[in-house]
Amino acid sequence: MISMSNPKKKSKTDYAKRMDRVLEYIHTHLDEPLELSVLAEVACFSLYHFHRIFSGMVGESVKSYVRRLRLERAAISLMHSKAPVTEIAFNAGFETHESFTRAFNSRFGISPQGFRKVHRVNLEKKQIEYWKEIIMEAHIVELEDMDVYFVRHVGPYAECASAWETLCGWAGPKGLIRPEVRFLSLNHDDPDVTAPEKIRCDVCMTVEAPTPAPQPPISRKTIEGGRYAMTVHHGPYEKLAETYAQLCGQWAPQNGYEIEAQASIEIYLNSPKQTAPEDLITQVHIPIK
């Protein structure tokens, strides 16, 4: 009999090796643009969820990680070379002396010039511990096909209120908003990967009989069911990114699952119009293989 722990161990080992490759690539290509698509290819991760996996495993975003390494390299240059601060700033990828000084001060709590005088900070390279304690409850669910009315929103997720107003404004007078109806969103893009103005989101409500034909901009479609990792997010929508990072970068690999490059689904169990942000409840579904 095959031990159930073997797939989990294999998944963790595989994820760790792939992330090691990414970090080594970043370390040896710090002078290059380091596009997310390139890093995802190095890791053999889908670009769709790469940033969430990286954030969940490494504990910081790709942008933050790269900037930190560049600042730490700049600090070493300040300690061991006489190069002008402006030259070191440009080598670290900053366009101006002022932006470099602000970032350096934020990272080390001292100006570059002050650091050069003191140079007592410990910059030893540390081994990153990918696997952290999982602080969420999640499980695998099989979602059935869902017939929905929807409105396509293009732009930042935080600005989809007008799409919801359009959908509900159409459905309300027709008596379609009933207790059994579920409200959800089909999220096609990761905001850390896709430009804000190009993010796509379908705001949806499930169809219950009777079913009048929709009129533009309302459309109707069937969301195909499938296998998902699901967790419940409690609190403001603004903190959903933290839940996605934990689910994609910690829970999934530690439990032996690979994430599919498909849209995630959020099902809203209460309304932000009648509920305080800290009391909002959202089911987050990530498709898995």
N, C-alpha and C positions, 0 to 999 in steps of 0.2 A: 504493500500500500504506500502510495506517495504521500509524503508529509505535506500538509497544507501550508507549512511555513516556507517551503522551498521556493514557490513562485514569488513570495514577498521578498525573500533574501536576494533572489536573482534580480528582481526589479530594482531594489535599492542599490545593488552593486552596479547594475547597468546604468542607472541614472547618475550615480556618483562618477563613474568613468567618463560619461558623456559631459558632465559638468566640469570635470577636471580638464578635459580637452578645451572647453570654452575659456576657462580661467587662464590656462597656459597660453592660449592664443591671444587673449587680451593682453597678458603680461608681455608678450613678445611683439605686439603690434600696437603699442600705446601711441605711436606717432601717426597712426592711420585713423581714418574716420570711424571704423568699427560699427558698420551698419548692422542693425538687428537681423536683417535677412542673412547676412554673412555668418554671424554668430550662431544663428539657429541651424544653418547648414553644417557648420563645424560640429555642432552637438548632435546632429541628426534628429533634432526636435522640429515639430511643425512650427512654422512662424506664428500660426494662429494663437497658440498658447505658450510660446517660448518665454515671453517676458514674465508671465505669471509663474511659470515653473522656476525661472531664475530667481525672481523675488522671493518665492517661498523657500527655496533651498539655500540661497546665499544670505538672505536676510536684508537685502537692499536692492533697489532697482539697478538695471544695467547702467543707466546714466550716472547714478550715484556711485556705483562701484568704480566705473572708469574714471570719473572725476577724482575720487579719493586716491586711486593709484597714481594718477598724474600729479596730484598735489603732494603725495608722499615722495614721489620721485623728485619733484621740485624742491622739497625740503632737503633731500639728500644733496642736491646740487648747491643749495644755499650753504649747507654745512661744509662741503668739501671742494667748492670751486669759488673763484672770484668773478664769475660771470655776472654781468649786470642783472638786476631784478627783472627789468623789462624783457631781456633775452630769455630768461628762465620762464617768465610768464608766457611768452609766445610758444616756447617749446612744450609747455604744458597744455597748449590748446586754447589759451585765452587771447582774446582780441585786443584787450587793453590792460594796462598796468592796474587801473582802478578795479576792474572786475576780478583780476587775479588776487589783489590785496583783500577784497571783501571775502572771496571764497577761502583764501588761506587763513584769514583771521577767524572765519566761522569754523574751520576744521581744527586749527591748533590753538585758538584763543590768543593769538599774538600776530603782529604784522610780520611780513617777510623780512623786513629789515631788523626788527626786534629778534626774530627767530635766529637770524644769521649771527647775531651777537651772543645769544644764549646757547643755541643748538644743544639742548639737553633732552630733547624728546626721544623716546624709544620708538624706533621705526623698524624693529625686527619683524620679518615676515612671519606671519602666523598661519598655521594650517586651519582652513575653514572647516568647521563642523557642520556638515550639511543637515544632518538629521536632528531635529529638535522635537521636544515633547509635543504631541498632537493635542491641541486644546479645544478641538471641536468634535462634535459627534456627527458622523456621516455614515451613509450606507448606500447600497446599490438598489436602484429601483428600475422597474420596467414601465416606462410611460407608454400609454396607448396612443393611437392616432388621435389628434385633436382637430376638430373642424372649427375654424375661427373666422371672425371678422377682424380686419386689421387695417391700420394706417401706417404707411412707411414714413419714418422720420430719418432725415439725413442731417447730421450735425452732432454736437456733444450730447451725451446721454442726459446730462443735467438739464438740457433745454427741450426735452420731449413733451413738456406739459401741454403745448398747443395740439400735439397729435392726440393726446388723451382726450382733450376737450372736444376735438372734432369727432372722435369715435363715440364718446359718451353722449355728445350732443345729438348725434344721429340716432343712437340706439335708445336713449331715454324716452323720447316721445313715442317710440314704437312699442314700448313695453318690454323691451328685450333685456333690461337690466333686472335680473331676478336673483334670489338668494343662491340658486344652484350654479349661476354663471361664475366662471373663474376669469380673473384678469391676469394677464401675463405679458412678458416681452420676450421676443426672440432677438438675441443680441449677436449680430453677425461679426462684430469687430472688437478687438482689444484696444482701448483708448491709449495704451502705452505703445502701440505699434502703428495704428492708423491715424492719419492727420485728423484733427477734430472736425473739420468741415466735411470729411468724407465718411465718418462713422455712420453705420446703418443699423437701425433698430426698428423692428415691427412691434408696435403696441397692439395687443390683441385682447379679444374677449371671446370665450367659447360660445358656439352657436347652439341654441336650444330651440326646439320647435315652438311656434311656427317660425319659418325662416324666410323672411322677405329678401328679395334680391338687393344686394348693396348697390350704392351709387357712388361714383368717384367723388372724393378721394378714398372712400371706403372700398375695400376689396375683401375677397373671401378665399381661403385656401385651407388645405389640410396639412397640419404639421405632423410629419411621420413620427411614430413612436420609436422607442429604442431603449437602450441600456444606458443609464446615467448614474453618476455618483451624485448624491444629493445631501446637502446640509442645510440647516436653517440659520439664516442671518438675522440677528436681533439688533435693531438700531437703525441709525440714519443710512440712507442710500449712499451717502458720501464715503462711507467706510466699507462698502461692498468689495473694493479692491483688496482689502486685507483678507477677507473671507476667500476670495478667488485664489489669492496667493497661497494661503494655507491649504486649500483643497487641492490645487494643482501641483504645488511644489512640496507638500509634506504628506498629506493623507493618501493621495493616489499612489505615489511611488512606494511608500512604506507599506501599502497594502497590496502591491503587486499589480497595479492597473496602469495601462497606457491610455493617454487622453486622445480622443479623436479630434481631427481638425474640422470641427463643425460648430455651429452656433450654440451658445449656451442659452438656457431658458431660466427666466426668473418668474416665479409665480407669487403674486402678492396676496397675502392672507388678510391684510387690512388696508385701509385707505389713508394716504397721507393728509387728506382733507379733514378727516375726523380723528386722526391719531397723532400724538406727539412723536417727533422724530426718534426719540429713544425707545419708543414702544412699537415701532414698525416691525413687522415680521415678514420675511421674504424667504421662500424656498429657492435655493440656488442649485441648478442642475448642470453638470458638465458631462458631455457625451464621452463614453469610454469604449474601448475595443473589447 
